[in-house]
Every structure is written in C-alpha cells, then in structure tokens.
Amino acid sequence: MESGDGHERQLPRPVHRRAPRPALSAQAAALLAGGVAAGLLAGTATCTATQGGLLMGLVDDRRATVGWFLAGRLVSHTAVGALLGLLGSAVSLPPQARAVLLVTAGLTIVGFAVRLWRRGPDRCAPEPRTRRAYKAPLLGAATILVPCGVTLSMEMIAISSGSPLAGAAAMAGFVLGTAPAFALLGWVLRRVSRTRLARLAGVVAIAAGLWTAAAGVSLGGWLTAPAPAAAGPPQPTVTVWATRDGYRPSMVNAPAGVPVEVVFKVAEPGCTGTVSIDGRDVALPAVVRLPPQPPGSLRYVCGMGMYAGFIMFS
C-alpha cells in the first residue's frame, strides 16, 4: 500500500505470543499422577509411621482439625517441590541435618505422648485462641522436616525434573495420595484420646517417638555398631542389593587407595531405595563411584536411618 506522498507505508508486524509449553504441562500432569500413586501405594505406611506422630499434638485440641494439618502438609511439600525443581539439590538437606531433625521430631512426639498419657481422657484445659488457630497447619507443615524414604525419592524426582511446576506437582500429588491415611489416623487418635485407651495410645506414641529419634541417631552415625565380618577378597567393583529388610550383603570388601564402584540394585521396593553414602543421598538403583579411600570402614544408611551397611577398605 502506498501513501499519497509516494512512500510505502510500513504495516506493523504481528506480535507472536509464545504458546504454553505442552511438554511441560504433560510432565507436570504425569508427575502429579505418579505422586498420587506413590502416596497411595508406597507412602501410606512409611509416612504415617514416620510423620504420623506429629498428629499427637492435635488430640488435645478440640477445635483444630486434621484438615488444617493436611493443608499445612500440602503447602510445605508443594513449596519444597517447587524449590527443588527450580534450584535442584542445592536446597535439599544433607543427611546430617535430617538426622538432627529426626531426633528433634522424635523428642517432640514423646513430649506430646507424655502429655496425653498423664492427662487421660478429656482432662485438658483449652489452649489460647492464637495458639489453637496456628497449631494444626504448623504441625502439618513440619512433616516436610521428617521425610520418610518415599518422600526422599519424590524429592529426588522433583530435583531431576528441572522445573518448579513439575517439582511442585510431584510433591503435591504425593501428599494427596497419603492424605486418606493421615485423615484416618488423625480421626482414630482423636477418638482414642477421649476414651480410657488414651494412656495406652500415649505409651504407643512414646515408643514411636523414641523409634524416630533412634532413626535420626542411626542416620547421623553417632552410635554405630561394630561392622560385621565380610568374606571374599577386596574387589574394585562391589554389588549391594537393597531389600525391605536391609542391604545384602551388609558388608563388602574393597581395596583401599584406588577408586571403587558400588553397584546398588533394588531387589524389593522399600525405604532402602534411597541411600545416604559419603555425605550425599542417592536414589537406587545407581552406581556410586567412590574416590580412593584409606584403610578402614565406610558406613552407609537408608534415607530413614533404619538400615545400614558397611564397606571395608583394606
């Protein structure tokens, strides 16, 4: 088109808006569905056993609901999933820090349980309104600090996703999958707290709290048992199988002063599917390459601090 003065008029170029990335949306949807499945099938038992003790803090609060507990849990896990997807392993807690948190959580659970055991059924004074309003969501959010083995596996999936949306979807789906079990556990605990079984429930919760604290001590390696004897000559490449009952063989021989490869294979799914070795977390199956080690033993442990194994360098 020409203007009246004989010069060609430049028409404005159309603005092309970037369409949303369908691959990213599909990845987030797939991780959300996978997280729900992992929560329902694998996380129900392990997470309620590890984190369910924090629900003991709600049984003496008549107005706090398990729903707010679950909401706090969903918010904290989704936020951490987004951070892990955005920043990767830079924001994940090292094993020693998780060990401290496990011990702290275990002692907190023991405190809740002792309070329930001492007061018996329906003998608790109401808490201040401000404390009552924030207690349930804060306790739910605190469960992210006490991860079970399946939670650690989901966190590593969020790290590998490389996307805050996909990481948040994976962790949110996992929380949704475990929500029915937590809701049922909370309902049972509150019902029991109003009966003569309250003291018995307190004793069980004390045992659970001590078990959680002991897992933290084991994860930190602060009280280690003597390494068992291992048969066979040292090998530069060793194979360890992760089972539901621990690592097999529980001790292997490797040469000192040379690089060693540890091939971790999974025989049965369970909390041993994540191992803390040489100061880092590894999702199994995997091959861990260790730099030359001095003579002695190297201890590794599952992500929950329940099962340990040893590599003897000689």
C-alpha angles and dihedrals in degrees: 000000000000129000125226093264092060097252121124113247115229111227115216114261116245115256112238112209117207111250119226115270107255092193091060092048090049091049092051092048092049093049091047091054091043091050092052090050092048091049094049098042106030110011100052097079100033098044096045089049093049102034103021092086089075087069086071086078090067103048093084093048112086097191101040110095132208086234091069089046090055091045091055090048092051093049095049095045093046092049092049090047090054091049092048091049091049102040103019123207091347090087099041119106118249118237094257092055091048089050091057090049092050092053091047092049092048092053090046091053090050089053092052091046094049089051091052092046094050097048099044121200120347098346103120128113116232116264124236113282095242093051091045092053096055103031100085099048092042092053089047092050090049091065089080087068092058103053123184122214094268091049090055090051091052090049090055090050088053090051093050092047091074091207130095091214094051093043092050091048093052094051094041091052090050092053091048090051093053095041097092092055093048092047091052092046092050092050092050093048093051092046092049092047089064095054137063088268090074093097092048090050088050091055091050091049091050088055090049091050092050089048090053092049091048090052089054091050089050093048091051091049092228096136108030125178120228113277114254121241118269127207128220135045122293113278127197088219119044130180125217125185121213112218134169090260098048140282123325120238092025090204132028134182122238133172118260122230097031134081114272131200119213112198109203115197128182117233097169130010116249144106089308087072088091119053131190109213132160091000098307140089120244127189112221142269092051145128113239116201113205123197118235109301130204119243111286138066133306117204124208128183139190118264092260095050093241103113128037138186136188138223113202114206116202 
